[in-house]
Amino acid sequence: MSLITQSPGTLMKNASNASKYRRRLFPTMGSRDEKRLFSSFNDAPSLAKHLGVPVKALYCVELEKETSCAVPECLYLAVVRNSTRGNNSGPRCCLHHTKWFPREPNRGHYLIGTSYLRSKNGTNHTCCCENSYCNGIGYSSSMMRIPKQYRKLASDALGASGKLAATLIDEKKDVRLAPWHFHPAHRIQKSDGRWTLIHFGDNDVFRDNENKRWVGYPPPNYSPKDYYEIECHAGGGRMRPQDRWRSTLPAWVHRYVQTERSADQLAPGPRPKRPPLATLSTERLSRRSPKRVSFDANKQLASELGSVRKKERLLTAQLSQANQRAKESDAAVGG
């Protein structure tokens, strides 16, 4: 068996450094108390501060149905749109990666809710406008395709110029606008959350906020700013977003809490004391690194050899005493 090239002190120091680095990366790994993280928070601001994200980002979390976090020993389900790349690529929970929500100036950085974020497979169509509020609101599952015969009307309603105007009147391009460009009276939201325009004919007349008359097609000149400030209700509620962030925790946190409670019930009792090195089985030694196995095996062999030599010395002493007693007995009989 080959001998190790590093001293036991160096091996222990390297193992300690690796453990500290691993715990810094994966804070859920450790004692049972460390695995009750989400159970210890009662309000959204405190949790957001701990994770280092905006409070509104907590309401933009969408959990994977069956995929768990790829970090070893992590208990939690992974979050949609929260995967890492590179050598350690894989889905992550919100504790081990915080890239599930867009940052400014990316589309959807207002963080209104999960329905306004990029879809899981990234197939969303984007609005062709150049409005900053539209970009901040994000994506829609149902974009309004503008018919070719009404491209000029849409361009006039938007007050388009330059590149946007050229795009709108180009019949070879597929022009889509977000539903929040249309007046609330001209659009309908279905039960599944998708939007559609009201039924209309070619001769129907529509009025915008300025009471301007438009014929044949609803004018897409409603303000995305008004949609965001008036119509958006974060999480589907009726509160203002700035009030909702101070209320209850989102539903996914309770799912994480249930996971923690289940793991706590299944967790074993106090960890037993580590047995002496001499009693470690060969199977347990085989699970260690080759260098550590070599070091432990040599140490165990030395321990066993010392025991054998001790027993040998004891037997030699006992045999010597027996021979001495026999000689004394023979001398007494002969005399």
Buried (B, 14 or more C-beta within 10 A) or exposed (E): EEEBEEEEEEBEEEEEEEEEEEEEEBBBBEEEEEBBBBBEBEEBEEBBEEBEBBBBBBBBBBBBEEBBBBBEEBBBBBBBBBBBEEEEEBBBBBBBBBBBBBEEEEBBBBBBBBBBBBEEEEEBBBBBBBBEBBBBBBBBBBBBEBEEEBBEBBBBBBEBEEEBBEBBBEEEEEBBBBBBBBBBEBBEEEEEEEBEBEEEEEEEEBBBEEEEEBEBBBBBBBBBBBBBEEEBBBBEEEEEBEEBBEEEBBEBBEBBBEBBEEBBEEEEEEEEEEEEEBEBEEEEBEEBEEBBBBBBBBBBEEBEEEEEEEEEEEEEEEEEEEEEEEEEEEEEEEE
